[in-house]
Amino acid sequence: MAQVLAEHKFPVRSIKLLASKRSAGTKLRVLGEEVVVEEATPASFKGVEIALFSAGSGTSKELAPAAARAGAVVIDNSKAWRMDKDVPLVVPEVNPEDVDWHNGIIANPNCSTIQMVVALNPLHQANPIRRVIVDTYQSVGGTGGKGQAELREQVALLAAGRDGDVKPSVYPHQIAGNLIAEIDEFLEDGSTLEETKMVKETHKIMHAPEIRIVATTVRVPVYSAHSEAVHLDFTRPISAPDARKILVQAPGVVVEDEPHNHRYPTPLAASGRDEVFVGRIRPNEVFDNGLSMWVVADNVRKGAATNAVQIAETLVKRGRL
């Protein structure tokens, strides 16, 4: 988040770094100055205008209200506030106007939801979407550094012929050379919480509860960036060329769609980028007015840090601090 603030030249007068007690005292260089990390407490937010939170649901539930009472606008990256009816859930390319009704807290959506709605919304505005089937291919970066470390360790063991030494700890199964159709906890109906997030958050962000959505979310042995196969049913017929024209002009979207030249989005190329990349746009015959596409984005940047900073920029632009 601090890196994106610097890259976007966000007008920061001063910055405060807050973390758990065990990290207090650490010195980090951000925005051209050395800053000492302080312990986050309810009293930490006096004089703070914008508080970017990425510390887990429990911490957010405890400290976000305290920050809001102190006068800050909290932009929270956890799942704590996303479905609260009094808290906006914002993707600036889709629903920037929702920052206008915040009460001190704004939620940052789930990473896989963010990239999907950036691609869906411009199409939905032109031709309302009725149904969505989405299958995700989510990198281990979605689990943080520990997920990436486990994949690296397992790849090294397999390369050395030490298959028997692979002992999963972050994931329930070996991730190297494997796919794991389990992200977050399982619910009673057999779906996962990650899949439910994609459904409910899309409805809230796009203000379109009528869209019928089913998601299957899968962890894949890729270090960074999430990919999604998205299949859509529209109200009226839509051609692939028309969809491309819409997406080429859409904010935050880069169309890479020359399959005969092997040009389509890949997680490796999307890593470190802020845009949502769309390709493989083609008709499908499963739906009456069907269209399929491939959507890729960096889950840590657009899926988290960049979207949070963009929300802060939207607050400033719309005068909602």
C-alpha positions as CSV (number, residue, x, y, z in Angstrom):
1,M,0.0,0.0,0.0
2,A,2.8,2.4,0.9
3,Q,4.5,1.6,-2.5
4,V,1.3,2.3,-4.4
5,L,0.8,5.6,-2.6
6,A,4.3,6.6,-3.7
7,E,3.7,5.4,-7.3
8,H,0.4,7.3,-7.6
9,K,2.0,10.4,-6.1
10,F,-0.8,10.5,-3.5
11,P,-0.8,13.9,-1.6
12,V,0.5,12.5,1.7
13,R,1.4,15.2,4.3
14,S,2.6,12.7,6.8
15,I,2.4,8.9,7.2
16,K,2.1,6.7,10.3
17,L,2.8,3.0,10.3
18,L,0.8,0.9,12.8
19,A,1.1,-2.8,13.5
20,S,0.9,-5.4,16.3
21,K,3.0,-5.0,19.4
22,R,5.6,-7.5,18.2
23,S,6.4,-5.2,15.2
24,A,6.5,-2.0,17.1
25,G,9.9,-0.3,16.9
26,T,10.7,-1.6,13.4
27,K,12.0,1.1,11.1
28,L,10.8,1.1,7.5
29,R,11.6,3.6,4.7
30,V,8.4,4.8,3.0
31,L,7.7,7.8,0.8
32,G,11.3,8.9,1.1
33,E,11.5,8.9,4.9
34,E,12.4,6.5,7.6
35,V,9.3,5.7,9.8
36,V,9.2,3.9,13.1
37,V,6.3,1.4,13.3
38,E,4.0,2.0,16.3
39,E,1.7,-0.4,18.1
40,A,-1.9,0.0,16.8
41,T,-4.3,0.9,19.6
42,P,-7.7,2.7,19.7
43,A,-5.8,5.9,20.6
44,S,-3.5,5.7,17.5
45,F,-5.7,7.6,15.1
46,K,-5.9,11.2,16.4
47,G,-5.3,13.5,13.5
48,V,-5.4,10.7,10.9
49,E,-7.5,11.5,7.8
50,I,-7.2,8.2,5.9
51,A,-6.5,4.8,7.6
52,L,-5.6,1.9,5.3
53,F,-6.3,-1.3,7.1
54,S,-4.9,-4.8,6.2
55,A,-4.7,-6.6,9.5
56,G,-7.4,-9.2,9.5
57,S,-11.1,-9.2,10.5
58,G,-10.6,-9.3,14.2
59,T,-8.3,-6.3,14.3
60,S,-10.5,-4.4,11.9
61,K,-13.6,-5.1,14.0
62,E,-11.7,-3.8,17.1
63,L,-9.9,-0.8,15.6
64,A,-11.8,0.5,12.6
65,P,-14.7,2.0,14.7
66,A,-12.1,3.7,16.9
67,A,-10.4,5.2,13.9
68,A,-13.7,6.4,12.5
69,R,-14.7,8.0,15.8
70,A,-11.3,9.8,15.8
71,G,-12.3,11.3,12.4
72,A,-10.4,9.0,10.0
73,V,-12.0,7.3,7.0
74,V,-11.0,3.7,7.2
75,I,-10.4,1.7,4.0
76,D,-10.5,-1.9,5.2
77,N,-9.0,-4.8,3.3
78,S,-10.4,-7.6,5.5
79,K,-13.8,-9.3,5.1
80,A,-15.0,-7.8,8.4
81,W,-17.2,-5.0,6.9
82,R,-17.9,-6.1,3.3
83,M,-21.4,-7.2,3.7
84,D,-22.4,-4.7,6.4
85,K,-25.4,-2.8,4.9
86,D,-24.1,0.5,6.4
87,V,-20.6,0.1,4.8
88,P,-19.9,0.8,1.1
89,L,-18.0,-1.9,-0.8
90,V,-16.2,-0.1,-3.5
91,V,-14.3,-0.7,-6.8
92,P,-13.6,2.8,-8.2
93,E,-14.0,1.8,-11.8
94,V,-17.5,0.3,-11.0
95,N,-19.2,2.2,-8.1
96,P,-17.2,5.3,-7.1
97,E,-20.4,7.1,-6.1
98,D,-20.8,4.7,-3.2
99,V,-18.0,6.4,-1.2
100,D,-20.5,9.3,-0.8
101,W,-22.5,7.5,1.8
102,H,-19.8,6.1,4.0
103,N,-20.0,6.5,7.8
104,G,-16.3,6.4,8.4
105,I,-15.6,2.9,7.1
106,I,-15.3,1.7,3.4
107,A,-14.7,-2.0,2.6
108,N,-12.2,-3.2,0.0
109,P,-13.6,-6.3,-1.8
110,N,-12.2,-9.7,-2.2
111,C,-9.4,-9.9,-4.7
112,S,-11.1,-12.3,-7.1
113,T,-14.3,-10.3,-7.0
114,I,-12.5,-7.0,-7.8
115,Q,-11.0,-8.2,-11.1
116,M,-14.2,-9.8,-12.2
117,V,-16.5,-6.8,-11.7
118,V,-14.0,-4.5,-13.4
119,A,-14.5,-6.6,-16.5
120,L,-18.2,-7.3,-16.0
121,N,-19.6,-3.9,-15.3
122,P,-18.9,-2.1,-18.6
123,L,-20.6,-5.0,-20.4
124,H,-23.5,-5.1,-17.9
125,Q,-24.1,-1.3,-18.5
126,A,-24.4,-2.0,-22.2
127,N,-26.4,-5.2,-22.1
128,P,-27.6,-6.4,-18.7
129,I,-26.0,-9.7,-17.5
130,R,-28.4,-12.4,-16.4
131,R,-26.1,-15.2,-15.3
132,V,-22.4,-15.7,-14.6
133,I,-20.4,-18.9,-14.2
134,V,-16.9,-18.2,-13.0
135,D,-14.0,-20.6,-12.3
136,T,-11.0,-19.1,-10.7
137,Y,-7.3,-20.1,-10.8
138,Q,-5.9,-18.3,-7.8
139,S,-2.2,-18.0,-7.0
140,V,-0.6,-18.9,-3.8
141,G,0.1,-15.2,-3.4
142,G,-3.5,-15.0,-2.2
143,T,-2.4,-16.7,1.0
144,G,0.4,-14.3,1.5
145,G,4.1,-14.9,1.8
146,K,3.6,-18.2,3.6
147,G,1.8,-19.7,0.6
148,Q,4.6,-18.6,-1.8
149,A,7.2,-20.0,0.6
150,E,5.4,-23.4,0.7
151,L,5.2,-23.6,-3.1
152,R,8.9,-22.7,-3.4
153,E,9.9,-25.3,-0.8
154,Q,7.8,-28.0,-2.4
155,V,9.1,-27.3,-6.0
156,A,12.7,-27.5,-4.7
157,L,12.0,-30.9,-3.0
158,L,10.3,-32.3,-6.1
159,A,13.1,-31.1,-8.3
160,A,15.6,-32.9,-6.0
161,G,13.6,-36.1,-6.2
162,R,12.6,-35.9,-2.5
163,D,8.8,-36.3,-3.1
164,G,8.5,-38.1,0.3
165,D,9.7,-35.1,2.2
166,V,6.9,-32.8,1.0
167,K,4.7,-32.1,4.0
168,P,1.9,-29.5,3.4
169,S,1.2,-27.1,6.2
170,V,-0.3,-24.0,4.6
171,Y,-2.7,-26.0,2.4
172,P,-4.5,-29.3,3.1
173,H,-2.7,-31.0,0.1
174,Q,0.6,-30.6,-1.7
175,I,0.3,-27.5,-3.9
176,A,3.4,-28.0,-6.2
177,G,2.2,-29.8,-9.4
178,N,-1.3,-29.9,-8.0
179,L,-4.7,-28.0,-7.9
180,I,-6.7,-27.5,-4.7
181,A,-10.4,-26.9,-5.1
182,E,-10.7,-25.4,-1.6
183,I,-10.2,-21.7,-0.7
184,D,-11.4,-20.6,2.7
185,E,-13.8,-22.8,4.7
186,F,-16.5,-25.1,3.4
187,L,-20.1,-24.2,4.0
188,E,-23.1,-26.6,4.6
189,D,-24.1,-26.6,0.9
190,G,-20.7,-27.7,-0.2
191,S,-19.6,-24.3,-1.5
192,T,-16.7,-22.4,0.0
193,L,-16.7,-19.0,1.7
194,E,-14.5,-17.7,-1.1
195,E,-17.2,-18.7,-3.7
196,T,-19.9,-17.1,-1.6
197,K,-17.9,-13.9,-1.3
198,M,-17.7,-13.6,-5.1
199,V,-21.5,-14.0,-5.4
200,K,-22.6,-11.6,-2.6
201,E,-19.9,-9.0,-3.2
202,T,-20.6,-8.8,-6.9
203,H,-24.3,-8.2,-6.2
204,K,-23.5,-5.4,-3.7
205,I,-20.8,-3.7,-5.8
206,M,-22.8,-3.7,-9.1
207,H,-26.1,-3.1,-7.4
208,A,-27.4,-6.1,-9.3
209,P,-28.9,-8.7,-6.9
210,E,-30.8,-10.2,-9.8
211,I,-27.7,-11.6,-11.5
212,R,-27.5,-15.4,-10.9
213,I,-23.9,-16.3,-10.2
214,V,-22.1,-19.6,-9.4
215,A,-18.4,-19.7,-8.6
216,T,-15.8,-22.5,-8.3
217,T,-12.5,-21.2,-6.7
218,V,-9.3,-23.2,-7.1
219,R,-5.8,-22.7,-5.7
220,V,-3.1,-23.3,-8.4
221,P,0.7,-23.5,-8.2
222,V,1.3,-20.0,-9.5
223,Y,3.2,-17.5,-7.4
224,S,1.3,-14.3,-8.2
225,A,-1.9,-13.1,-9.9
226,H,-5.3,-14.7,-10.2
227,S,-7.0,-15.9,-13.4
228,E,-10.7,-16.5,-14.1
229,A,-12.7,-18.2,-16.8
230,V,-15.9,-16.2,-16.9
231,H,-19.0,-17.4,-18.8
232,L,-21.9,-14.9,-19.2
233,D,-25.5,-14.8,-20.3
234,F,-26.8,-11.5,-21.4
235,T,-30.3,-10.1,-21.8
236,R,-29.8,-9.5,-25.5
237,P,-27.4,-11.1,-28.1
238,I,-23.9,-9.6,-28.0
239,S,-21.0,-10.4,-30.3
240,A,-17.4,-10.9,-29.4
241,P,-16.3,-7.9,-31.5
242,D,-18.9,-5.6,-29.8
243,A,-17.7,-6.9,-26.4
244,R,-14.1,-6.1,-27.3
245,K,-15.0,-2.6,-28.3
246,I,-16.8,-2.0,-25.0
247,L,-13.9,-3.4,-22.9
248,V,-11.2,-1.5,-24.9
249,Q,-12.8,1.7,-23.7
250,A,-13.5,0.5,-20.1
251,P,-11.5,2.1,-17.2
252,G,-8.9,-0.2,-15.7
253,V,-9.1,-2.8,-18.5
254,V,-6.5,-3.9,-21.0
255,V,-7.7,-6.2,-23.8
256,E,-5.2,-8.8,-25.0
257,D,-7.1,-10.9,-27.4
258,E,-5.2,-12.2,-30.4
259,P,-5.3,-16.0,-29.7
260,H,-3.9,-16.9,-33.1
261,N,-0.8,-15.0,-32.2
262,H,-0.8,-16.6,-28.8
263,R,-1.7,-13.2,-27.2
264,Y,-3.9,-13.5,-24.2
265,P,-3.5,-12.6,-20.5
266,T,-1.2,-14.7,-18.3
267,P,-0.6,-14.3,-14.6
268,L,3.1,-14.0,-15.1
269,A,2.7,-11.0,-17.3
270,A,0.0,-9.4,-15.1
271,S,2.1,-9.6,-11.9
272,G,3.2,-6.2,-10.8
273,R,0.6,-4.4,-12.9
274,D,-2.5,-2.5,-11.7
275,E,-4.8,-3.2,-14.7
276,V,-7.3,-6.0,-15.2
277,F,-6.4,-8.0,-18.4
278,V,-9.1,-9.6,-20.5
279,G,-8.8,-12.0,-23.5
280,R,-10.2,-15.1,-25.1
281,I,-13.4,-13.2,-25.7
282,R,-15.7,-15.5,-27.7
283,P,-19.3,-16.6,-28.0
284,N,-20.6,-19.7,-26.2
285,E,-23.6,-21.8,-27.0
286,V,-24.4,-22.9,-23.5
287,F,-26.4,-19.7,-22.9
288,D,-28.9,-18.1,-25.4
289,N,-26.9,-14.9,-25.4
290,G,-23.6,-16.3,-24.2
291,L,-20.1,-14.9,-24.1
292,S,-17.0,-16.3,-22.5
293,M,-13.7,-14.6,-21.6
294,W,-10.5,-14.9,-19.6
295,V,-9.7,-12.4,-16.9
296,V,-6.3,-12.0,-15.1
297,A,-5.1,-9.5,-12.5
298,D,-2.4,-9.1,-9.8
299,N,-4.3,-10.1,-6.6
300,V,-2.0,-8.1,-4.3
301,R,-2.1,-4.9,-6.4
302,K,-5.5,-4.4,-8.1
303,G,-6.9,-7.1,-5.9
304,A,-5.9,-5.3,-2.7
305,A,-3.4,-2.5,-2.3
306,T,-4.0,-0.6,-5.5
307,N,-7.8,-0.7,-5.1
308,A,-7.5,0.6,-1.6
309,V,-5.4,3.5,-2.8
310,Q,-7.8,4.2,-5.6
311,I,-10.6,4.4,-3.0
312,A,-8.6,7.0,-1.1
313,E,-8.1,8.9,-4.4
314,T,-11.8,8.7,-5.0
315,L,-12.5,10.1,-1.5
316,V,-10.3,13.1,-2.2
317,K,-11.7,13.7,-5.7
318,R,-15.3,13.6,-4.5
319,G,-14.6,15.6,-1.4
320,R,-15.7,12.9,1.0
321,L,-12.9,12.9,3.6
